[in-house]
Structure formats: C-alpha cells, structure tokens
Amino acid sequence: MNDAMWAGTVTITGHGDAGLEAYLARPLGDAPRGGVVVIHHLPGYDSGTREFARTFAAHGYAAIVPNLYSREGAGAAPDDQAAAVRAKGGVPDEQLVGDVAGAAAHLNALEHANGRIGVIGHCSGGRHAFLAACSLDLDAAVDCYGAFVVNAPPADSPLKMTPLLSMAPDLSCPLLGLFGEDDKFPAPDEVAALDAELTGLGKEHEFHSYPGAGHAFFAVERPSFRPAAAKDGWAKIFAFYGRHLSA
Amino acid sequence: MCTYQTVKVELDGAAKGAAGWFTVTGGAVYVDHPYHACQEHTVNIDFTNPGDGPSARVAVELTEEAALALVGAIQQALAAAPPGLASGQGAA
C-alpha cells in the first residue's frame, strides 16, 4: 500500500484567465483517481479547508482548493483577503463558476486522473457547490449547509448573491446534501424546499439533516463542531464519492 | 449561522497593523463567525484602508458583552473630554 501524498501550493488558471493560488493534495500512488474541488467558505482560504483537501487525498482522491480571493493580491493574508472580499459583497457567481472550472481542469490534467470530478463546499461554499453543479458538467456534488440556494439573503446584506433554485433543472450530477436541523441558514424549510424541487425534477439527490447540529458542524476548530454528525457526514461523503467518482 | 450582514462605516484616523501604522479610512462591523476567537459568533470589527490593499487592516473579534462595553467606554471617554477635542474638524 502506498499512502504517501503530496500537498502544497500550485497556480491554476481561473475565470478570465486569472492566475489563482490553489492548494493541491494528491496521493503519490499510481491508481486511477477521481478529483475533488473543495470550495472554501466566506471566511476564506483557511487552514481548515486545506485540511479537507488532505483528508480527500488520504482517501485516494486528488483534491484542490482554489483561493477564490486570490485576486486581492498574493501578498495579503487569507483573512485579510476575505475581509476585503466581504466588504465588496462577495465573489460574482460567474467568476466562481470559472474558477471551479479551472480547478477541475487542473485536476483532470494530473497524472492518473480518471476524468471524474466532484465538488464540495461548506456554508457559502455549499451554495457555490450547487451553483457549480448547475453550471458545469460534473460527476458528483456535495452541499454542506449551503444557504441562499432557495431563499435570498437578508435585504440589508451587502452580498450580491441570488437564490439558485431556478437553476435546479440544470443540475448535472447527483447531489449529496448534509445539513443541521438547528441551522437557520439554511433553515429546515429551505432544505425541504430544495429536496422537493429536486424530487419533482427527477434529479438524483440524497439529503441528511442531523439533529442536535447547527451550522458548521464539520468545523473541528469551532464550538459548532458536532463529532457524531461530522463522522457520519464524512462516511456519507466517501460512500457518495466512491459511487460516483470511480472510473 | 453565517449572517452575511456587514455594516460599513467611513472612518478617519490611524491604526497599527502588521506592517506598522496606516491611515484608516473605513471600517466594517459584522456579527458572524470569527476567524480566530473561540466563540461561535463574535462582533467583528475591521479597521481598513482599501486604497492600501487588503493587508491594511486591523481586525478585532469581540464577544457581544465586550463590544457593548467598548461602545460604552468610547462614549464615556468622549463625555469626559471637552466637546470637539478629538474632532476631525479641529478642537472647538
């Protein structure tokens, strides 16, 4: 068994041919493998999200986290980049799609890539994972408590994001949704509305909502961490990707 | 939960960041997940100068109680000084 991996910073080409910083983690073995684009959350390109990439690599996938805030300048710390982007209202949806497409292309160009790509995102990244899966030809998508897929942001929010429900007919791949029953963004009724819409459209999806868990229950460094929900969630993610990202 | 809500404010002053002192021209206040503090949500305050790039930022993450205490302390300090002493228009 070869369980060694390589992980580090690479440069990829994102939307508008922009050079983006990205964190790549990939196994060193020569088995064919699927790729996972890990979309970071609103607080930015943080260490927790990069850890997710290493976890996927440890399970045999090539995983990449594009720094969606790279355009704020390479010299700035990720938290400063995030504050600057937040003040500007977030990243445009079109740019996000282009950046994920660039990350997927990078994964598919790696040795031993099997050509199958999954996306995953948490919080705002969950919404972005859904957006990417409705905009690009992907093989599997995981939405972890993404808000504003069904409902619009609060009226006084500076964020420019719009609901995505009307894009659901374009969902290109199976969707795994992992949510907390105590979450308000997205609240259970928003999750139920998305579930019903996808069922009505005949789109393959699998939703799980965990009791006793709220937003960000996967985040091990936050008080919101819920070990039981996170363990079960990880198991469901790997079972899902195992079905859809194998050659 | 992520509130996504951000209250922006124009500011006039200076702050000391990682690269030294800089002129503060703006700020943002939001109640959301902190980057570093060990609470689920905090009152996050950014003192910034966007013209100098994203690194021109002093970030503070406070509990609700601490943020309200800070507001009170600012008002108390201003009330204890002659009116207009720290005004950007110059002392009265």
Interface residues (C-beta under 8 A of the other chain):
Chain A: H41 L42 P43 G44 D46 E72 G73 G75 A76 A77 D79 D80 Q81 A82 A83 A84 R86 A87 C123 S124 A147 F148 P153 P154 D156 S157 P158 L159 D183 K184 F185 G214 H215 A216 R222 P223 S224
Chain B: M1 C2 T3 Y4 Q5 T6 K8 A18 G26 A28 Y30 H33 Y35 H36 C38 Q39 E40 D46 T48 P50 G53 P54 S55 R57 A59
